[in-house]
Amino acid sequence: MITTRTNKKLSALALAAAVSVGLVGCTSQGAAEEIPPENVVIPEGELADQSGTLTPSNPTTLTAWITAASQAPAPDNKIAQLIKEQLGVTLEYEIVTPDNVDQKIGVMLAGGEFPDLVGTTDLKMRLLEGGALLPLDDMLATGDYPNIATHVEDDIKKMSYSGSEVDPGLYIIPNYNRFYGEVTGGTYYGPAFWIQKRVLEDAGYPDLENMTIERYFKLIENFKAKHPETNGIPTVGFELLASVGREWGMTNPPALLAGSPNNGGVIVDEDGNAEIYANKDIAKDFYQVLNEKYDEGLVDRESFTLTFDQYTAKLATGAILGMHDQGWNFQTATDSLRSAGNDEYTYVPLMPVYDGVEPWYADRDVMNTNQGFGISTSSEQPEKALKFLDIMLSEPWQKVLSWGIEGEDYEVGDDGIFYRTEEQRANARDITWRASNRLEALLEVLPKHQGQFSDGNAYGPDDQPTEFFETLTDYDRGFMEQYGKKTWRQFVNEPPENPTYYPAWNIGLDDDANQVNQQLTDANVQHLPKIIAGDPADFEANWQAYLGTIDRIDVGVYEDAINAGIQDRLANW
């Protein structure tokens, strides 16, 4: 808990250095002049760097490049000032939006000069493979960076680069999904069969356990019969997303219905053997149900012509009762409905499964390997840059970055549990306030202590069930109370440990396997709309035509590549 900013007595030089921090564009300024060790003063309190590497008596300027959609902090940002007061660090960084990142990466690689801290979310690993980042293994082996060492210890093989463009090793400290303790969180962003809250309210808040696909559609059918219109437009029972690049909204459900976590186009058995499921009975059974519901008018007739933007806009009207999707994929529609005060039109995740199957919809969020902060090869102060990441990963600083300052941004109950007042919650919703009181862009790329702190508190306010519940509207709190829950995550399964190889969908494929994968995608896009929208009398013929197309694809090439990737991960992660 952070309750004080008191320093030991500083020298005149240190006092002169303790000025407000400036946050400007990326510069090439190097390290400050070294001060003899006897002049190093370490501030009091748990926020200080006890090693003396980063102190106000030896000021340091660190440049950073960040890819993020978050806003830049205001010049008076109090967390930036606290970093300066406690660590003597001035951050000078450039925030690049995802839309502009490709051009910026090219310019940086061409010039060969990089900031001290390189925050990358580039899945193509162009900065890493282009030689912009230092391998960190030898630096971590010194023992000078204990927080990072603990952070990566169990997953360092998974986090490390294993390609051929540069030497294998750890180059990037991942920014998301390294969990400590229990997985927490208020909002569920994963896959589900989503249903509007008003449908469940109208049905008398039915039991959601042992959900089947038939029960799911019956809830929608009953509501639509009573409410054929929503705000003057036709009510849509079920929406399918089949737009290019997001056709997984149409293709992934059979695996989930069969109790498999999201491994993309394959199901992996307990022995680590992967096989496609598109041509199996679990897929046929699902599409036959969709075909029946399409014929009955429950599935939207426009499903197969909607672009993603049109799909999102249609969800935002509140007229769609249900769909299969991943929560993050329609967040803009959810935000729009909430901002209009239409909480009853927002969605709850349901988990229908086939008979005798346990649902495995929610997984442990997959670690963002090769995304996060690295140290540049052109940095003149790599030890200080890495020490900064190490200090930021300590529990005291993680609490400052995620919760804020105790007594200002949150309170601590007699039971030790963190909570916020209504005023503090309102502040956190205010964009202008956050610019002066949060370092959102920096935190987006920094490594995080997700899950739970050692005192049992959740990583952030939105992850603390009691605090998340208090941030809800009256409608949502009343809805939650009907089901005895405090978070939306509690509507899905408690995620077990992910299998070591998981997930199969992000295994790297060679050109031949990628080509087969594309052929399978093309077969799905070509045939599934016909199967779903066709006359029920033609279902079997349409299904056999689909199987015939798959039979002409060399599926073994794809499956062999996935299985080789799984075995490599099992052996090396």
C-alpha positions, -999 to +999 in steps of 0.1 A: +000+000+000+013+034-009+007+060+018+037+083+017+061+101-006+085+110+022+122+110+012+154+108+032+172+141+033+184+149-003+215+167-013+211+200-030+217+184-063+189+158-057+165+185-047+172+204-078+165+173-099+132+166-082+111+188-106+079+179-124+084+154-152+080+163-189+064+139-213+073+148-249+081+132-282+108+106-285+143+120-284+179+107-285+190+120-252+213+097-234+219+089-198+225+115-172+261+121-159+270+095-133+272+106-097+297+090-073+281+063-052+286+082-020+262+109-033+234+084-041+204+090-018+177+063-018+142+077-009+123+061+020+094+038+013+087+007-008+086+026-041+123+034-041+149+013-059+169-001-030+198-010-054+205+027-060+204+022-097+175+046-102+174+075-077+166+112-077+202+119-068+213+104-101+186+115-126+179+093-156+161+101-188+146+071-205+132+073-240+104+049-250+084+040-280+049+027-274+023+013-298-011+019-281-045+034-287-044+051-253-041+088-248-009+106-239-006+117-202-010+153-193+021+173-183+010+174-147+004+136-145+009+127-108+022+091-115+048+105-138+058+130-110+059+101-085+083+082-108+105+112-109+104+118-071+110+082-062+133+070-090+147+101-106+134+089-139+121+112-166+101+094-193+102+108-228+081+087-251+063+086-284+029+070-286+021+055-321-014+044-328-018+009-343-029+024-377+005+041-381+028+014-367+038-002-400+053+030-414+070+038-381+086+004-378+100+007-413+115+042-406+131+030-373+146-001-389+160+019-418+176+044-394+190+019-370+184+042-340+158+032-313+146+045-280+159+029-248+125+011-243+108-004-273+072-012-267+060-035-295+028-054-302+039-064-337+029-100-343+052-100-374+081-095-350+098-070-374+117-051-347+128-082-330+139-100-362+153-067-376+179-065-348+164-037-328+162-055-295+188-069-270+186-105-258+179-102-220+189-137-208+225-128-197+213-096-180+186-115-160+212-141-150+231-114-130+203-115-104+200-077-106+164-079-119+145-101-094+110-090-103+114-098-140+132-130-132+103-142-111+079-130-138+094-150-166+108-180-147+080-205-153+073-194-189+106-183-202+107-209-230+072-198-241+082-161-240+115-166-258+122-162-295+130-194-313+132-184-349+162-182-372+165-144-379+184-136-347+198-157-319+172-175-298+165-160-264+143-137-244+139-103-260+105-090-249+088-090-215+052-098-223+026-071-215-005-093-208-017-126-193+010-138-170-012-146-140-004-148-103-029-167-081-065-170-093-077-156-126-099-126-118-118-102-139-152-085-141-159-087-178-157-118-200-142-113-234-140-148-246-163-170-268-199-177-259-234-180-272-245-145-261-280-136-252-296-103-243-304-097-207-340-088-215-345-123-229-335-139-196-354-113-176-386-120-196-381-157-190-380-152-153-342-156-149-341-193-158-314-216-146-284-214-169-267-246-158-267-276-182-275-253-212-281-269-245-283-254-280-319-263-281-327-245-248-307-215-260-327-211-292-360-218-273-354-188-251-348-166-281-378-181-300-402-174-271-390-138-266-391-130-303-427-143-306-438-119-279-416-089-291-414-090-329-402-054-330-375-035-311-378+002-311-397+001-344-375-023-363-378-061-366-364-081-338-336-105-349-334-139-332-298-150-339-270-133-359-241-150-376-209-133-384-193-147-416-173-117-429-139-123-443-113-127-415-139-132-389-156-163-403-146-181-371-178-168-356-195-193-379-170-221-378-158-224-342-190-233-323-189-271-330-157-275-310-171-255-280-203-274-281-182-306-279-164-294-248-131-284-264-114-250-257-108-227-285-080-243-305-091-228-338-098-253-366-088-284-347-097-303-316-068-317-296-073-349-275-057-357-242-027-372-259-019-340-278-032-352-311-050-326-333-076-332-359-100-309-378-136-311-368-152-293-398-162-326-414-172-344-382-207-351-368-203-325-341-202-299-369-230-315-388-253-315-358-247-278-351-253-267-387-284-288-390-298-269-360-289-236-376-306-248-408-338-255-390-337-222-371-329-203-403-360-220-419-381-209-389-369-173-393-348-171-361-315-167-379-310-134-396-315-135-434-287-109-438-261-129-419-240-139-449-239-104-465-231-083-435-196-067-432-181-065-398-190-028-394-226-036-404-227-064-379-215-042-351-239-014-361-268-039-361-259-052-326-258-016-314-295-011-324-304-036-296-326-056-320-304-088-320-313-113-293-283-136-296-252-146-315-220-166-312-190-144-309-160-135-287-168-107-263-139-084-274-151-086-310-184-066-303-172-044-275-179-012-295-215-023-298-217-030-261-202+004-253-227+021-275-257+003-259-243+012-224-237+048-232-274+051-244-285+036-211-298+004-228-283-022-204-311-046-210-300-048-246-265-059-237-255-095-235-247-124-211-225-153-221-241-187-222-223-221-227-245-246-245-229-280-249-239-314-262-252-341-238-227-354-214-201-327-220-186-302-196-183-267-210-148-252-216-156-219-231-135-197-208-098-204-209-069-187-191-061-157-212-033-166-235+000-149-228+010-121-253+043-136-263+065-113-284+044-083-273+055-059-246+087-040-238+122-048-249+155-030-246+170-015-278+204-024-292+211+013-295+204+022-259+234+036-240+219+026-207+204-008-211+209-017-174+189+013-162+162+007-188+158-029-177+159-019-140+130+005-147+109-024-160+119-044-130+109-018-105+076-011-124+069-049-120+072-048-082+039-051-063+040-015-048+044+000-083+019-023-099-007-011-073+001+025-081-002+019-118-034-001-117-052+012-085-035+046-080-027+062-047-043+050-015-065+076+000-068+095-033-078+069-058-089+040-037-094+030+000-085+000+021-112-017+042-106-031+076-104-065+060-075-053+038-096-053+006-093-024-018-124-005-028-133+029-042-158+056-033-184+068-058-163+099-064-132+078-071-152+056-095-165+086-113-129+100-116-118+067-132-145+071-159-133+106-167-109+107-196-096+142-186-090+130-151-072+099-163-048+119-184-035+136-152-038+106-129-030+075-149-002+064-172-025+043-195-003+041-226+027+031-206+008+005-186-007-010-218+028-022-228+044-027-194+045-063-179+017-068-154+011-087-122-023-100-134-044-122-111-039-114-075-013-096-053+002-114-024-023-097+000-052-113-020-063-081-037-070-083-075-046-067-099-069-038-107-104-024-098-121-041-127-107-074-115-119-071-079-153-088-078-168-066-051-155-034-066-165-044-102-201-051-089-203-016-074-193+000-108-224-015-124-256+003-132-287-004-111-301-026-138-270-047-141-266-051-103-303-062-101-297-087-129-266-100-112-284-104-079-310-126-096-282-151-104-262-145-072-231-133-091-208-103-089-190-104-123-199-114-159-170-139-158-189-158-132-215-167-159-189-190-176-168-219-164-138-214-140-109-217-165-086-246-158-049-244-165-044-242-202-027-273-217+010-267-222+008-264-260-023-242-259-036-226-281-031-245-313-045-216-334-013-196-330+012-223-340+033-211-369+027-228-402+049-232-432+036-222-467+022-255-476+002-258-443-010-222-447-022-229-482-042-259-469-056-238-441-068-212-466-084-239-487-103-251-456-114-215-449-125-211-485-146-243-483-163-230-451-171-197-467-184-213-499-205-241-484-216-232-449-240-204-459-257-228-484-259-255-457-274-231-432-297-211-455-308-240-478-341-258-478-341-284-449-349-310-475-316-303-492-295-303-460-280-338-465-271-331-501-255-298-492-236-314-464-222-341-486-211-315-512-192-298-484-176-330-473-166-337-509-148-304-511-129-311-479-120-346-492-102-330-521-081-309-498-048-324-485-059-319-449-031-341-436-006-314-445-023-290-421-029-315-393+007-327-395+020-291-391-003-285-362+007-317-345+044-310-351+039-276-334+021-292-305+048-318-299+075-291-301+057-270-275+052-300-253+089-308-255+102-273-251+077-251-232 
